[in-house]
Amino acid sequence: MRSLFLRILLWFGLTVIAAAVASFAVGVIDTRYHEVFSTPEVMKSYVAGIPLGRVGTPAEVAEVVCFLASDAAGYLAGETIEINGGMFMD
């Protein structure tokens, strides 16, 4: 069903892109949330599970979002971009 919906949108010249920045699809981003709710031990365990060996920054998320909003992403359609340092690689 999703594929059919995307094909209809593409026929009208609309592309659909989702920047996966919700907790279900993104790695750990260094935000105030983690300062308040994550202990240093929890953050250390998060970093241990990230292939790049560090948490992401809000600026890195913003760079991806800016790219998706630009003309450079004009040929992307129906994709989800995971911003997670390799944490959820298939």
TITOR-745360 format. One record per atom (N, C-alpha, C, O, CB): atom name; residue in one letter; x, y, z; chain. Coordinates in Angstrom, 1 decimal. Glycine has a CB too. Layout:
% TITOR-745360
   atomo   residuo        u        v        w   cadena
      CA         a        X        Y        Z        A
...
% end
This chain:
% TITOR-745360
   atomo   residuo        u        v        w   cadena
       N         m      0.8     -1.2      0.0        A
      CA         m      0.0      0.0      0.0        A
       C         m      0.9      1.3      0.0        A
       O         m      0.6      2.2     -0.7        A
      CB         m     -0.9      0.0      1.2        A
       N         r      1.9      1.2      0.8        A
      CA         r      2.8      2.4      0.9        A
       C         r      3.4      2.7     -0.5        A
       O         r      3.5      3.8     -0.9        A
      CB         r      4.0      2.2      1.9        A
       N         s      3.8      1.6     -1.2        A
      CA         s      4.4      1.8     -2.5        A
       C         s      3.4      2.4     -3.5        A
       O         s      3.8      3.3     -4.2        A
      CB         s      4.9      0.4     -3.0        A
       N         l      2.2      2.0     -3.5        A
      CA         l      1.2      2.6     -4.3        A
       C         l      1.0      4.0     -4.0        A
       O         l      0.9      4.9     -4.9        A
      CB         l     -0.1      1.8     -4.2        A
       N         f      0.9      4.4     -2.8        A
      CA         f      0.7      5.7     -2.4        A
       C         f      1.9      6.6     -2.8        A
       O         f      1.7      7.7     -3.4        A
      CB         f      0.6      5.8     -0.8        A
       N         l      3.1      6.1     -2.7        A
      CA         l      4.3      6.9     -3.1        A
       C         l      4.3      7.0     -4.6        A
       O         l      4.7      8.1     -5.1        A
      CB         l      5.6      6.1     -2.7        A
       N         r      3.9      6.0     -5.4        A
      CA         r      3.8      6.1     -6.8        A
       C         r      2.8      7.2     -7.3        A
       O         r      3.1      7.9     -8.2        A
      CB         r      3.5      4.8     -7.4        A
       N         i      1.7      7.3     -6.6        A
      CA         i      0.7      8.3     -6.9        A
       C         i      1.3      9.7     -6.6        A
       O         i      1.2     10.6     -7.5        A
      CB         i     -0.6      8.1     -6.1        A
       N         l      2.0      9.8     -5.5        A
      CA         l      2.6     11.1     -5.2        A
       C         l      3.7     11.5     -6.2        A
       O         l      3.8     12.6     -6.7        A
      CB         l      3.2     11.1     -3.8        A
       N         l      4.5     10.5     -6.6        A
      CA         l      5.5     10.8     -7.6        A
       C         l      4.9     11.2     -8.9        A
       O         l      5.5     12.0     -9.6        A
      CB         l      6.4      9.5     -7.8        A
       N         w      3.8     10.5     -9.3        A
      CA         w      3.1     10.9    -10.5        A
       C         w      2.8     12.4    -10.6        A
       O         w      2.8     13.0    -11.6        A
      CB         w      1.9     10.0    -10.7        A
       N         f      2.4     12.9     -9.4        A
      CA         f      2.1     14.3     -9.3        A
       C         f      3.3     15.2     -9.1        A
       O         f      3.2     16.4     -8.9        A
      CB         f      1.1     14.6     -8.1        A
       N         g      4.5     14.6     -9.1        A
      CA         g      5.8     15.3     -9.0        A
       C         g      6.2     15.6     -7.5        A
       O         g      7.0     16.5     -7.3        A
      CB         g      5.7     16.6     -9.7        A
       N         l      5.6     14.9     -6.6        A
      CA         l      5.9     15.1     -5.2        A
       C         l      6.8     14.0     -4.7        A
       O         l      6.5     12.8     -4.9        A
      CB         l      4.6     15.2     -4.3        A
       N         t      7.8     14.3     -4.0        A
      CA         t      8.7     13.3     -3.4        A
       C         t      8.4     13.2     -1.9        A
       O         t      8.0     14.2     -1.3        A
      CB         t     10.2     13.6     -3.6        A
       N         v      8.6     12.1     -1.3        A
      CA         v      8.3     11.9      0.1        A
       C         v      9.6     11.4      0.7        A
       O         v     10.2     10.3      0.4        A
      CB         v      7.2     10.8      0.3        A
       N         i     10.1     12.1      1.7        A
      CA         i     11.3     11.8      2.4        A
       C         i     11.1     12.0      3.9        A
       O         i     10.5     13.0      4.3        A
      CB         i     12.5     12.7      1.9        A
       N         a     11.6     11.1      4.7        A
      CA         a     11.4     11.2      6.1        A
       C         a     12.8     11.2      6.7        A
       O         a     13.6     10.3      6.5        A
      CB         a     10.6     10.1      6.7        A
       N         a     13.1     12.2      7.5        A
      CA         a     14.4     12.2      8.2        A
       C         a     14.1     11.6      9.6        A
       O         a     13.3     12.1     10.4        A
      CB         a     14.9     13.7      8.4        A
       N         a     14.7     10.4      9.7        A
      CA         a     14.3      9.6     10.9        A
       C         a     15.0     10.2     12.2        A
       O         a     16.1      9.8     12.5        A
      CB         a     14.6      8.1     10.7        A
       N         v     14.4     11.1     12.8        A
      CA         v     15.0     11.7     14.0        A
       C         v     14.2     11.3     15.3        A
       O         v     14.4     11.9     16.3        A
      CB         v     15.0     13.2     13.8        A
       N         a     13.3     10.4     15.2        A
      CA         a     12.6      9.9     16.4        A
       C         a     13.4      8.8     17.0        A
       O         a     14.3      8.2     16.4        A
      CB         a     11.1      9.4     16.0        A
       N         s     13.1      8.5     18.3        A
      CA         s     13.9      7.6     19.0        A
       C         s     13.9      6.2     18.4        A
       O         s     14.8      5.4     18.7        A
      CB         s     13.5      7.5     20.5        A
       N         f     12.9      5.8     17.7        A
      CA         f     12.8      4.5     17.1        A
       C         f     13.8      4.3     15.9        A
       O         f     14.0      3.1     15.6        A
      CB         f     11.4      4.2     16.6        A
       N         a     14.3      5.4     15.3        A
      CA         a     15.1      5.2     14.1        A
       C         a     16.4      6.0     14.2        A
       O         a     17.2      5.9     13.3        A
      CB         a     14.3      5.6     12.9        A
       N         v     16.7      6.7     15.2        A
      CA         v     17.8      7.5     15.3        A
       C         v     18.7      7.1     16.4        A
       O         v     18.3      6.5     17.4        A
      CB         v     17.5      9.0     15.4        A
       N         g     20.0      7.3     16.2        A
      CA         g     20.9      7.1     17.3        A
       C         g     20.8      8.1     18.4        A
       O         g     19.8      8.9     18.4        A
      CB         g     22.4      7.0     16.8        A
       N         v     21.7      8.1     19.3        A
      CA         v     21.7      9.1     20.4        A
       C         v     22.3     10.4     19.9        A
       O         v     23.4     10.5     19.4        A
      CB         v     22.5      8.5     21.6        A
       N         i     21.5     11.4     20.1        A
      CA         i     21.9     12.8     19.8        A
       C         i     22.1     13.6     21.0        A
       O         i     21.3     13.5     22.0        A
      CB         i     20.8     13.5     18.9        A
       N         d     23.2     14.3     21.1        A
      CA         d     23.6     15.0     22.3        A
       C         d     22.7     16.2     22.5        A
       O         d     22.9     17.3     21.9        A
      CB         d     25.1     15.5     22.2        A
       N         t     21.6     16.0     23.3        A
      CA         t     20.7     17.1     23.5        A
       C         t     20.4     17.2     25.0        A
       O         t     21.0     16.4     25.8        A
      CB         t     19.3     16.8     22.8        A
       N         r     19.7     18.2     25.4        A
      CA         r     19.4     18.5     26.8        A
       C         r     18.6     17.3     27.4        A
       O         r     18.8     17.0     28.6        A
      CB         r     18.5     19.8     26.9        A
       N         y     17.9     16.6     26.6        A
      CA         y     17.2     15.4     27.1        A
       C         y     18.1     14.4     27.8        A
       O         y     17.8     14.0     28.9        A
      CB         y     16.5     14.7     25.9        A
       N         h     19.3     14.2     27.2        A
      CA         h     20.2     13.2     27.8        A
       C         h     20.9     13.8     29.0        A
       O         h     21.3     13.1     29.9        A
      CB         h     21.2     12.8     26.7        A
       N         e     21.1     15.1     29.0        A
      CA         e     21.7     15.8     30.2        A
       C         e     20.8     15.5     31.4        A
       O         e     21.3     15.3     32.5        A
      CB         e     21.9     17.3     29.9        A
       N         v     19.5     15.6     31.2        A
      CA         v     18.5     15.5     32.2        A
       C         v     18.2     14.0     32.6        A
       O         v     18.1     13.6     33.8        A
      CB         v     17.2     16.2     31.9        A
       N         f     18.0     13.2     31.6        A
      CA         f     17.4     11.8     31.8        A
       C         f     18.4     10.7     31.7        A
       O         f     18.0      9.5     32.0        A
      CB         f     16.3     11.6     30.9        A
       N         s     19.6     10.9     31.2        A
      CA         s     20.5      9.8     31.0        A
       C         s     21.7      9.9     31.9        A
       O         s     22.4     11.0     31.9        A
      CB         s     21.0      9.7     29.5        A
       N         t     22.0      8.9     32.6        A
      CA         t     23.2      8.9     33.5        A
       C         t     24.4      8.8     32.7        A
       O         t     24.4      8.3     31.6        A
      CB         t     23.1      7.8     34.6        A
       N         p     25.6      9.1     33.3        A
      CA         p     26.8      8.9     32.5        A
       C         p     27.1      7.5     32.2        A
       O         p     27.6      7.2     31.1        A
      CB         p     28.0      9.4     33.4        A
       N         e     26.6      6.5     33.0        A
      CA         e     26.8      5.1     32.7        A
       C         e     25.9      4.7     31.5        A
       O         e     26.4      3.9     30.7        A
      CB         e     26.4      4.3     33.9        A
       N         v     24.7      5.2     31.4        A
      CA         v     23.8      4.9     30.3        A
       C         v     24.4      5.5     29.0        A
       O         v     24.4      4.8     28.0        A
      CB         v     22.4      5.5     30.6        A
       N         m     24.9      6.7     29.1        A
      CA         m     25.5      7.3     27.9        A
       C         m     26.7      6.5     27.4        A
       O         m     26.9      6.3     26.2        A
      CB         m     25.9      8.8     28.2        A
       N         k     27.5      6.0     28.4        A
      CA         k     28.7      5.2     28.0        A
       C         k     28.2      3.9     27.3        A
       O         k     28.9      3.5     26.4        A
      CB         k     29.5      4.9     29.3        A
       N         s     27.1      3.3     27.8        A
      CA         s     26.6      2.1     27.2        A
       C         s     26.1      2.4     25.8        A
       O         s     26.2      1.6     24.8        A
      CB         s     25.5      1.4     28.0        A
       N         y     25.4      3.6     25.6        A
      CA         y     25.0      4.0     24.3        A
       C         y     26.1      4.1     23.3        A
       O         y     26.1      3.5     22.2        A
      CB         y     24.2      5.3     24.3        A
       N         v     27.2      4.8     23.7        A
      CA         v     28.3      5.0     22.9        A
       C         v     29.0      3.7     22.5        A
       O         v     29.5      3.6     21.4        A
      CB         v     29.4      6.0     23.6        A
       N         a     29.0      2.8     23.4        A
      CA         a     29.6      1.5     23.1        A
       C         a     28.9      0.7     22.0        A
       O         a     29.5     -0.1     21.3        A
      CB         a     29.6      0.6     24.4        A
       N         g     27.6      1.0     21.8        A
      CA         g     26.9      0.4     20.7        A
       C         g     26.8      1.2     19.4        A
       O         g     26.2      0.7     18.5        A
      CB         g     25.5      0.2     21.2        A
       N         i     27.6      2.3     19.3        A
      CA         i     27.6      3.1     18.1        A
       C         i     28.9      2.9     17.4        A
       O         i     30.0      3.2     17.9        A
      CB         i     27.4      4.6     18.5        A
       N         p     28.9      2.3     16.2        A
      CA         p     30.1      2.1     15.5        A
       C         p     31.1      3.3     15.3        A
       O         p     32.3      3.1     15.3        A
      CB         p     29.8      1.5     14.1        A
       N         l     30.5      4.5     15.2        A
      CA         l     31.4      5.7     15.1        A
       C         l     32.0      6.0     16.5        A
       O         l     32.9      6.9     16.5        A
      CB         l     30.6      6.8     14.6        A
       N         g     31.5      5.4     17.5        A
      CA         g     32.2      5.6     18.9        A
       C         g     31.8      6.9     19.5        A
       O         g     32.6      7.4     20.4        A
      CB         g     33.6      5.5     18.7        A
       N         r     30.7      7.6     19.1        A
      CA         r     30.3      8.8     19.8        A
       C         r     28.9      9.1     19.5        A
       O         r     28.3      8.5     18.6        A
      CB         r     31.2     10.0     19.3        A
       N         v     28.3     10.0     20.3        A
      CA         v     26.9     10.4     20.0        A
       C         v     26.9     11.4     18.9        A
       O         v     27.9     12.1     18.6        A
      CB         v     26.2     11.0     21.3        A
       N         g     25.7     11.6     18.3        A
      CA         g     25.6     12.6     17.2        A
       C         g     25.3     14.0     17.8        A
       O         g     25.0     14.1     19.0        A
      CB         g     24.4     12.2     16.3        A
       N         t     25.4     15.0     17.0        A
      CA         t     25.1     16.3     17.4        A
       C         t     23.9     16.9     16.7        A
       O         t     23.5     16.4     15.6        A
      CB         t     26.4     17.3     17.1        A
       N         p     23.2     17.8     17.4        A
      CA         p     22.1     18.5     16.7        A
       C         p     22.5     19.1     15.3        A
       O         p     21.7     19.1     14.4        A
      CB         p     21.5     19.6     17.6        A
       N         a     23.7     19.6     15.2        A
      CA         a     24.2     20.2     14.0        A
       C         a     24.2     19.1     12.9        A
       O         a     23.9     19.4     11.7        A
      CB         a     25.6     20.8     14.1        A
       N         e     24.6     17.9     13.2        A
      CA         e     24.7     16.8     12.2        A
       C         e     23.2     16.5     11.7        A
       O         e     23.0     16.2     10.5        A
      CB         e     25.3     15.6     12.8        A
       N         v     22.3     16.4     12.6        A
      CA         v     20.9     16.2     12.2        A
       C         v     20.4     17.3     11.3        A
       O         v     19.8     17.1     10.3        A
      CB         v     20.0     16.1     13.5        A
       N         a     20.7     18.6     11.7        A
      CA         a     20.3     19.7     10.9        A
       C         a     20.9     19.7      9.5        A
       O         a     20.2     20.1      8.6        A
      CB         a     20.7     21.0     11.6        A
       N         e     22.1     19.2      9.4        A
      CA         e     22.8     19.2      8.1        A
       C         e     22.0     18.2      7.2        A
       O         e     21.8     18.5      6.0        A
      CB         e     24.2     18.7      8.2        A
       N         v     21.6     17.1      7.7        A
      CA         v     20.8     16.1      6.9        A
       C         v     19.4     16.7      6.5        A
       O         v     19.0     16.6      5.4        A
      CB         v     20.6     14.8      7.7        A
       N         v     18.8     17.3      7.5        A
      CA         v     17.5     17.9      7.2        A
       C         v     17.6     19.0      6.2        A
       O         v     16.8     19.1      5.3        A
      CB         v     16.9     18.5      8.5        A
       N         c     18.7     19.9      6.2        A
      CA         c     18.9     20.9      5.2        A
       C         c     19.1     20.3      3.9        A
       O         c     18.6     20.8      2.9        A
      CB         c     20.1     21.8      5.6        A
       N         f     19.9     19.2      3.8        A
      CA         f     20.1     18.5      2.5        A
       C         f     18.7     18.0      2.0        A
       O         f     18.5     18.2      0.8        A
      CB         f     21.0     17.3      2.7        A
       N         l     17.9     17.4      2.8        A
      CA         l     16.6     16.9      2.3        A
       C         l     15.7     18.0      1.8        A
       O         l     14.9     17.8      1.0        A
      CB         l     16.0     16.1      3.4        A
       N         a     15.9     19.2      2.4        A
      CA         a     15.0     20.3      2.0        A
       C         a     15.6     21.0      0.8        A
       O         a     15.0     22.0      0.2        A
      CB         a     14.9     21.3      3.2        A
       N         s     16.8     20.7      0.3        A
      CA         s     17.4     21.3     -0.8        A
       C         s     17.1     20.7     -2.1        A
       O         s     16.5     19.6     -2.2        A
      CB         s     18.9     21.4     -0.6        A
       N         d     17.5     21.4     -3.2        A
      CA         d     17.3     20.8     -4.5        A
       C         d     18.2     19.6     -4.8        A
       O         d     17.9     18.8     -5.6        A
      CB         d     17.6     21.9     -5.6        A
       N         a     19.3     19.5     -4.0        A
      CA         a     20.2     18.4     -4.1        A
       C         a     19.5     17.0     -3.8        A
       O         a     19.9     16.0     -4.3        A
      CB         a     21.4     18.5     -3.2        A
       N         a     18.4     17.1     -3.1        A
      CA         a     17.7     15.8     -2.7        A
       C         a     16.5     15.6     -3.6        A
       O         a     15.6     14.9     -3.3        A
      CB         a     17.2     15.9     -1.3        A
       N         g     16.4     16.4     -4.7        A
      CA         g     15.3     16.3     -5.6        A
       C         g     14.9     15.0     -6.2        A
       O         g     13.8     14.8     -6.7        A
      CB         g     15.5     17.3     -6.7        A
       N         y     15.9     14.1     -6.3        A
      CA         y     15.6     12.8     -6.9        A
       C         y     15.4     11.7     -5.9        A
       O         y     15.2     10.5     -6.2        A
      CB         y     16.8     12.4     -7.8        A
       N         l     15.5     12.0     -4.6        A
      CA         l     15.2     11.1     -3.6        A
       C         l     13.6     10.9     -3.4        A
       O         l     12.9     12.0     -3.5        A
      CB         l     15.8     11.5     -2.2        A
       N         a     13.2      9.7     -3.3        A
      CA         a     11.7      9.6     -3.1        A
       C         a     11.5      8.4     -2.2        A
       O         a     12.0      7.3     -2.5        A
      CB         a     11.1      9.4     -4.5        A
       N         g     10.6      8.5     -1.2        A
      CA         g     10.2      7.4     -0.4        A
       C         g     11.3      6.8      0.5        A
       O         g     11.2      5.7      0.8        A
      CB         g      9.6      6.4     -1.2        A
       N         e     12.3      7.6      0.8        A
      CA         e     13.4      7.1      1.6        A
       C         e     13.3      7.5      3.1        A
       O         e     12.8      8.6      3.4        A
      CB         e     14.7      7.5      1.0        A
       N         t     13.9      6.7      3.9        A
      CA         t     14.1      7.1      5.3        A
       C         t     15.6      7.2      5.5        A
       O         t     16.3      6.3      5.3        A
      CB         t     13.4      6.1      6.3        A
       N         i     16.0      8.4      6.0        A
      CA         i     17.4      8.6      6.3        A
       C         i     17.7      8.4      7.8        A
       O         i     17.1      9.1      8.6        A
      CB         i     17.9     10.0      5.8        A
       N         e     18.5      7.4      8.1        A
      CA         e     18.7      7.1      9.5        A
       C         e     20.0      7.9      9.9        A
       O         e     21.0      7.8      9.3        A
      CB         e     18.9      5.6      9.8        A
       N         i     19.8      8.6     11.0        A
      CA         i     20.9      9.5     11.5        A
       C         i     21.4      8.9     12.8        A
       O         i     20.9      9.3     13.9        A
      CB         i     20.5     11.0     11.7        A
       N         n     22.3      7.9     12.8        A
      CA         n     22.6      7.1     14.0        A
       C         n     24.0      6.6     14.2        A
       O         n     24.2      5.8     15.0        A
      CB         n     21.7      6.0     14.0        A
       N         g     24.9      7.1     13.4        A
      CA         g     26.3      6.7     13.6        A
       C         g     26.6      5.3     13.3        A
       O         g     27.6      4.7     13.7        A
      CB         g     26.8      7.0     14.9        A
       N         g     25.6      4.6     12.6        A
      CA         g     25.8      3.2     12.3        A
       C         g     25.1      2.3     13.3        A
       O         g     25.3      1.1     13.2        A
      CB         g     27.2      2.8     12.1        A
       N         m     24.4      2.9     14.3        A
      CA         m     23.9      2.1     15.4        A
       C         m     22.9      1.1     14.9        A
       O         m     22.8      0.0     15.5        A
      CB         m     23.2      3.1     16.3        A
       N         f     22.1      1.4     13.9        A
      CA         f     21.1      0.4     13.4        A
       C         f     21.3      0.0     12.0        A
       O         f     20.4     -0.1     11.2        A
      CB         f     19.7      1.1     13.5        A
       N         m     22.5     -0.3     11.6        A
      CA         m     22.8     -0.8     10.3        A
       C         m     22.2     -2.2     10.1        A
       O         m     22.2     -3.0     11.0        A
      CB         m     24.3     -0.9     10.0        A
       N         d     21.7     -2.4      8.9        A
      CA         d     21.1     -3.7      8.5        A
       C         d     22.2     -4.6      8.1        A
       O         d     21.9     -5.8      7.8        A
      CB         d     20.0     -3.6      7.4        A
% end
